[in-house]
Amino acid sequence: MKNEQQRGEIVIYQGRHKDIQIEVTLEDGAIWLSQAQIAHLFTIERSVITNHLRNIFNSHELIEKSNVQKMHTASSDKPVK
């Protein structure tokens, strides 16, 4: 299993009542979610996640470069954070 985690894999989490299902990327022991996935997980608007992340990075609580990954999505012509 450890080798699979280092290569990257998709893990599906599902709520007890099967009300929330999220596919996440597991890479080098870290779980990566898009802002939309985080918003879906917590049943809030994506803009709330954007504002919280902006505040965290502006306060230097976390370094953006170490915690944000650019990914290509099917709905976009360019990489998104």
Secondary structure by P-SEA (a helix, b strand, c coil): caaaaaabbbbbbbcccccbbbbbbbcccbbbbcaaaaaaaacccaaaaaaaaaaaaaaccccccccbbbbbccccccccc
